[in-house]
Amino acid sequence: MLASEAAMTKSYLTTSTGSKAKVHRRKHAIPVIKHIAKDNDQEKQEVLTKPIELSRVIHFLEDPLAATLKERQIFALKKVVKRCQKGFLLKELADVFKILYICAEKSKDHPEYTSVLCDLLKICRLPFLKEKTSDEVTYAQTVKESFSQMGFLMRVPNAEVRNQICHSIISVYSSVTSKHSVDGMDSLSKPAAALKPAVASHRFSKQSMRLHPTSLGYRVQLLEQSGLAETLVLSMALLENQPAVKLQVLQTLQMLSSSSDVNCSLILKAQGAQQICFHMNEPDPSGQVLFRSSEILWNLLERGCKEEVTAQLSNMDCIMALKEAFLHQLLNGFRHYDFQLRNDLLVITTLIAENPKSPLIESLFAKQLILFVTFPELKSHNPLVRNLKLSYNNEDFEMKRLLLNLVVVMSKDLSALQLFKEGHVVLALLHLVKPTAAPPEGQSGPRNWTPVQQEELQLQALATLATVAPLMLDDYMICQGNTCLLLLLEWCTERDAYFGQGHSFHGTGGRGSKKAQMRYCVRLLRSMASLGNEAINQDLFDQGAISQLLVIIMQMEGSPEEEDIITLEIKADIQLILSALCENNPHRKELFGSEGVEMTVHFLKMSTEKFYSGLGHNKLILSTVDCVWSCIVGCYTTEDVFLEKEGIFLLLDLLHSSPRNMQNVVLGTLLELCDNPKTMSHILAWRGQKSLTTPGLLLQLWRQEEAELGVSRDLYGRISDPKKPILCYYQEEDDSQVSLPANRPSAAVMDVSENLRSKIYSVFCKLGFEALPGLSTEDYITLSIVTRYLDFKVGEVWDEISKELSLEGVRPVTPDEEALDTIAKMTEDTARRVITQQSSMLEQRDKEDVSEEKRMYTEISSNWKQQELTAQSWEHFVAKTSNYKILKETKEHQERSIDSSRPKSKHKETIFHPTQIHGLQITNFCGRLMTVESTPAHLTGGPLANTELALERVPIQGGALRKLPTATEDPEYFNTVSVK
């Protein structure tokens, strides 16, 4: 033992001087005798040598004079392995991998170095060790280069070395550290543990406490930056004769790609997806190559660039490899594992089909997949499906759904439609759509999909038809698609024991009902009716689709169930179908009839507060307006019914309260209805909030539109620039120095169709521009612009023509040039006249304001005067009651007034009636009681009795008499009449 250790301590120090080298033999280190530790079993004695240095080992391995000392070199390497059993220090990592490189070179001629190389690589499984926290930053570049060199070691042809490299890389991603605590380097810590504290503890305690493993995130990050994944992909070309190693490399790549986007990018950079797909069908006794390959492709699709993956797989060799693997799993697989792998390959194929450049059709793989789409709904004698049997388990159900999804993806390629036609895809989908009747109780039908699976397939088939059927109209009509869908719609309205599960994506909201089926059925009918194909629409009309849809939508509206997104979507789709069927067909509009008008009027009464509910009420009201436009406008019979139901009032209410993006459609519908002469009276009779009239509403919308378009106006709404009376801001921005092509409309022409101003002008052309009710001065100012809208727009178009000619370098002939100048001048003069008219309106308004102000001042002044007179009258009244002298003067004044009112000359035949009757004394008090003390008998007809007569108290206020209540109030003033 001592002799072998002593031999190991021999090393050579070489110093180069010129072309010569001196070799010095280092003296043997003085051995340190290890203390004898006694226990119950044995007593041992060991010799602890001085720790070995890696730089000297490297020098020893590279020394040409030591090239023949193979056994000593291997012995020294084993000491290194023993010394570093707990992991490599970061600061020694460069020397360690240099030793690995030397061993790899020597293993080519001397296989004995292979075992040591594997032992060193096995230590790479452990986390690297650091003495200080800053070591991770200091040696980061060294760690990256070390990982790169580990990948380059895959060139060593030894299978054990390659396997060990893969195991070490996989261990880097493991968060489990060594079971033993890291106390330092192994060759140092074990002897120190056996020494007495007086000898060993002092030497190694500080170093033991400094060593810590690097973190998992640190190792993973540097491994990603080293490009090791790319190196492993490139090394697969060297593994043709080593299937076990190739499987290990695939496992390593699976680990690298499952948790890192960087590694996926590196794999794709080395064309990894293509390389893996090429070799996925190679003979494999373990049966794991195909599984590992598919998992790597899955990871690349999920974490890498999807477009790059599909581009690498979109070649004939990869498609053929996928085709072979899929057919093998489909026809020969019997385990659950095989079924899952088959479905994974089908998903990868679907993603490849999204690439329009993939040769899926050229490889005949698409034709075979379409055959599986129609199985088992359609019988076929093709050898691929003749003996194929489905287990109808969850994996087969998943495969069926994936095949239906593949049909939707392939439908984007028009060349696949011929394959759909040959494979009778539409017929198979309609077969899936038909509701299946449950077998009678006590009888078991043929093995088939479960009710839940059947529901999901039915819904997905409807969704697939909504994409495929519009592309294959002939097949749709041959298979009587309209009849099938209308029957399904009738089945959806029936009340039976059917209970929808609503578990799938397509079945959302349909649990416990047939709402999901109705939703997709109506959506499919909308897709077909919206095509405008007369044959399809006529077939729907002949089968009574209009009346059937009207009944369904009113039944849904009368249902007590709470409205949700799906219900509102169905209602909107039904209205769109009705619009598509009745558009441009007066006969169908007439059959739309009063029931259809009732339906539209009902939905037009919807509260505007629901527009922003988020459930889709805004879409429903838009489809209702579209239904009015397409199903009512153009048929006088239906229009009259709509007018009788106050439909115009509802449209104007909607125009007033609807959001900005809905006003264009509503106003367009109103404009179309204006062709009916009965509409004008309804429009003029409408009143909104604060007695707003229809002309006022339209002018208000005009001002809002111009404010949004950035039209130049002054503070009072007048034209500010006569050269640009109605020009929008985007027309000025488009005023570029590039001539427009002939097939592109100019900005002035596009402005007519893109905003409300042209429609408002058209409505005023129907209403007239004079004698409009409820307009203010601001409205009249706006109306003066609306009146000249057409003149201004014509001027804009001619101005654009002039600019186009100048841009193209064309000079008009003199008469044409004079005409263009005259038109421009006329437009500007018209604008100036409008400005003058608007200014006069403002002046007239100012005069009216001044006159109104004077009238108000006069009224206020008279009111104050009246209040003063009232106050004086009251003061005089109070004075009469408190001062007898004033009362006496008032009485004398009253008597003089009476005398002065008597005629001065008396006619002979005139009968004079005296004012005093039998000495009655009248006291002029305003009160409510009069006491009569005596009355002549010839007046009363009997004895005189004291009588109290109630009189009204009439005070004088405001210079006029006012009658006050005569309730139980106490009299304040009295008139006493004494009869003597």
C-alpha positions, 0 to 999 in steps of 0.5 A, a space after each residue: 500500500 505504501 509502495 503504490 502510494 509512494 510511486 504515485 507521488 512521482 511527477 515530472 516538472 518540465 521546463 522548456 528553454 528553447 528547443 531543449 527541456 530539462 526534466 526534474 524528478 520531484 522528491 517523494 513527499 514525507 509520508 504522514 502516518 495516520 493515527 490508529 483508530 480502534 474499534 470493535 472489529 479491527 485496527 487500521 493504519 493509513 498513510 495520508 499523502 499531500 493532496 494531488 493538484 489537477 494542474 500537475 496531473 494535466 502536465 503529467 498526462 501531456 508530458 511526452 516523456 510520460 506517454 509510456 507510463 499508461 498505468 501511472 497515468 490511469 492511477 493518477 486519474 483514479 486518484 482524481 476521481 477519488 478526490 472529486 467524488 463529491 463534485 467538481 469545484 468551479 475554480 477547477 472545472 477548466 482543468 477537469 474538462 481538460 483532463 476529460 478532453 485528454 482522456 477522450 483523445 487517449 481513449 482512441 488508441 488506449 481503451 483503458 482510459 474509457 473507464 476513467 473517462 466514464 467515472 469523471 463524467 459520472 461525477 458531472 451528475 453532481 452539482 458543481 461546488 463553490 467556495 464563495 457566492 461570487 464564484 457563480 458569477 466569476 466562473 460562469 463562462 467556464 461552466 458554459 464552455 464545460 457544458 459545450 465540451 461535454 456535448 463535443 465528447 459525443 464524438 467518442 465512439 464508445 457507447 458507454 461514454 455517450 450514455 454517461 454523457 446523457 445521464 449527466 445532462 439529465 442529472 443537471 435538471 434534477 433538483 435532488 442533490 447528493 445524499 451526503 452533505 458536502 463537506 469538501 473534496 472527498 479525498 480530503 474529507 475522508 482522511 480528515 474525519 479519521 484523524 484526531 481533532 488535534 491533527 486534522 480538524 485544524 487543517 480542513 475545518 475552514 475549507 469544509 465549511 466553505 463548499 456549497 453546491 450551485 443552485 439548480 437554476 444556475 446550472 440550467 441557465 448556463 446549460 441552455 446558454 452553452 448550446 448543448 441541445 444543438 450539439 446533441 441533435 447534430 450528434 444523432 448522425 453518429 449514432 446509426 449503429 447504436 440504437 440504445 444510445 440514440 434512444 438515450 439521446 432522444 430521452 435527453 432531448 425530451 428532457 431538455 425540450 420539456 422545460 426550456 424555450 431556449 433549448 427548443 430554439 436550439 433544437 430547431 436551429 439544428 433542424 431537430 424536428 426534421 431529423 427526429 421525424 426521419 428516424 421515428 420509425 426505425 426498428 426499436 425492440 423497446 418500442 420507445 423511439 416513436 414515443 420519445 420522438 412524438 414527445 419531443 415534437 410535442 414539446 417543440 410545438 408547445 414551447 418553440 416556434 410553431 411555424 418553424 416546426 411545421 415548416 421543418 415537418 412539411 416535406 415528403 419524407 416527414 409526411 410519409 414517416 408520420 403516415 407510416 407511424 399513424 397507420 401502424 398505431 391505428 391498425 395494429 395498436 391494441 393498448 391504451 398507450 398505442 391509442 394515445 400515441 396514435 392521437 398524438 400523431 394525429 394532432 401533429 398531422 393536423 398542425 402540419 395541415 395548417 401549413 399550405 405548403 405541406 404535401 399532405 395531399 400529394 402524399 395520399 395521406 389526406 385521402 386516407 385520413 378522410 376515409 377515417 373521417 367517414 368511418 363508421 358512418 359510411 360503409 366502405 370496401 377499402 382495405 384500410 377500414 374493411 377489418 377496422 373496428 372501433 372500441 368506442 372508448 375515450 381514445 377512439 372518441 378523441 380520435 373522431 373529434 380530431 378527425 373532424 377538426 382536421 376536416 376544418 383545417 384542410 378545408 382552407 386548401 381548395 384542392 382538398 374539396 375534391 377529396 371531400 367530394 369523393 369521400 362523401 364528407 358532407 353526407 357523413 357529417 349530416 349523418 352525425 347531425 341527425 338525432 339518434 333515438 334511444 333503443 327500447 327499454 330492455 333491448 340493447 342496440 348495436 355498440 355505438 357511442 354513448 349519449 354524451 359522446 353522441 351529443 359532442 359529435 353531433 355538435 362538432 359535426 354541426 360546427 364542421 358543416 358551418 365551415 365545409 357546407 358553404 364550400 360544397 353547395 352541390 353536395 349540400 343540396 344533393 344530400 338535402 341539407 336544408 331538410 335535415 337542418 329544419 327537421 333538427 330545428 323542429 326536434 330542438 323545439 320539441 319537449 321530450 325527455 332529452 337531457 343535454 349534458 353540456 360538457 364539451 366546448 360546443 355544448 356550453 350553456 346547453 345543459 339540461 336542454 337542446 339549446 346547444 343543438 339549436 345554436 349550431 343548427 341556426 348558425 349553420 342555416 345562417 351560413 348557408 342563407 347568407 351566401 345569397 344562393 337562390 337555389 338554397 334560399 328558395 328551397 328554405 322558403 318552399 319548406 316554410 322556413 320563414 314561418 317556422 323561424 318566426 314561431 321559434 323566435 317568439 316562443 323563445 321571447 315568451 319563455 320565462 327563462 332568463 336571457 343569456 349569451 346563447 339565447 341572444 345569439 340564436 335570436 340574432 341569427 334567426 333574424 339574419 336568416 329572415 333578412 337573407 331570405 326576404 331581401 330583394 324578394 317582394 313576395 317573401 316580404 309580403 309573406 313575412 306579414 304582420 307576424 314578422 312586423 310584430 316580432 320586429 316591433 317587439 325587439 325595437 322596444 328593447 330598453 337602451 340600457 341593455 346595449 351595454 349589458 355585454 350579453 349581446 343585446 347590441 347585436 340583437 338590435 342591429 339584426 332587428 334593424 337589418 330585418 326591418 330593412 330587408 323584410 319590411 322596406 320595399 313592400 307597401 303592405 308590410 310597411 303600412 302595418 309597420 307604420 300602424 304599429 308606430 315603427 317609425 317612432 321606435 326607429 327615431 327613439 333608437 336613433 336618438 338613444 343608440 350609440 354612434 356606430 349604430 346610427 348609420 344603419 338606423 338612419 339608412 333604414 329610415 331613409 328607405 322608409 321615406 319612399 312611402 308617402 305615409 312616412 312623412 307625417 309620422 316623422 314630423 309628428 315624433 317628439 323626443 325629450 324636451 319636445 325635440 323634433 325630427 329635424 332638430 334631431 337630424 341637425 344635432 346629429 349633423 353637428 356631432 358628425 362634423 365635430 367628429 370629422 374635424 370640419 372647420 367651424 367657428 364658435 357659432 357653427 358657421 363656415 370658417 373657410 369658404 374654400 373648404 365648407 365641408 372638408 374633413 380632416 382625413 380628406 386634407 391628410 389624403 391630399 397627397 402628391 400621388 395620383 390615385 388609380 382609376 379603380 380607387 374612389 377618391 376621398 370626397 366620394 368615400 366621404 359620402 358613404 362613410 358618414 351620416 351627412 349624405 343620409 341626413 341630407 337625403 332625409 331633408 330632401 324628403 322633408 323639405 328645408 322650410 317650415 320645419 317645426 321646433 328649430 332654434 337659431 343654431 339649427 337654422 345655421 346648420 340647416 343652411 349648410 345642409 341645404 347646400 351640401 350637394 353643391 359643396 360636395 360637387 365642388 369638392 369632386 371637381 377640385 379633386 379632378 383639377 388636382 389629379 390633372 395637375 399631378 399627372 401633368 395634364 393641362 386641360 384645354 382652355 374651355 375646360 380650364 375656364 369651366 373648372 375655374 368657374 365651378 371653383 369660384 361658384 362653390 366659393 361664392 355659394 359658401 360666402 352667401 351661406 356665411 352671409 345668411 348665417 351672419 344675418 341669422 345671428 344678428 336677427 337672434 341678437 335683436 330678438 334677444 335684446 327685444 326679449 330682454 326689454 320685455 322681461 325688464 318691463 314686466 319686472 318693472 310693472 311687477 315691482 310697481 304693482 307690489 308698491 301699490 299693494 303695499 300703499 293700499 295696505 298701509 292706507 287700510 291699516 290707517 283707516 282702522 287705527 285713526 278715526 280722522 283718516 276714516 272720516 276723511 275716507 268716508 267724506 271722499 267716498 260720499 263726494 265720489 258718489 255725488 260726483 257720479 250722480 247725473 246733474 240733470 234729472 229727467 222728468 220721467 226718471 225714478 230716483 232711488 235714494 241710497 239711504 233706506 229708512 235711516 240705515 247707517 252704513 259703516 264702511 268697514 270691510 268685514 264679514 258680518 252685518 247686524 240689522 237692528 230694524 227692518 220695515 215690516 213691508 219688506 220682511 212681512 213680519 216682526 223684525 228680528 235681529 239677524 246676522 248675515 255672513 259676508 265674504 271678507 275681501 281684502 285688497 291686495 295687489 290692486 285687485 280683489 281676491 277671494 279667500 277661503 271662508 272657513 272657520 277663520 275669525 273675522 278681523 274686520 267688520 262692517 256694522 249697519 245700524 238700523 234706527 
